[in-house]
Amino acid sequence: MPATATLSSKFQISIPKAVREEQRWKAGQEFVFIPKGRGMLLMPVPELDELAGIARGATKEGYRDREDRY
């Protein structure tokens, strides 16, 4: 059975311990909420050092600039 949580009267949700441990989430970590249809995708905001090298090998070919727009 999937882990569940209940929205409190203060509009807070506690993330179940099993989920926190599996994802290795820590107290004080920042998250972003991304709307997906009728649901919501919860993603941790990456630290700057985690983004290093993410675009390695990317090319500028096929890139649309603001000038290409209407």
Steps between C-alpha positions, in 0.01 A plus 500: 500500500638845413592738783231758575478824698218725620478877450479667843276792596811721456538367143813301587592148393754276673696288255493138617828374649532218245485753214749737667747220561466353149555842338764605758316828566617704799333757727534852361530382139320723246238357260315620192138411415430436131132475392423180306136478392297461820809400697828652609858390447726565800870540415795602717670820381852395396809653658721703265781242512256227390439693175868516401550338159129445434522654150831340404495409131205727417516683167358835395360357177121514478484744792210744483585851612255778588554643151345182352168566674206699371 
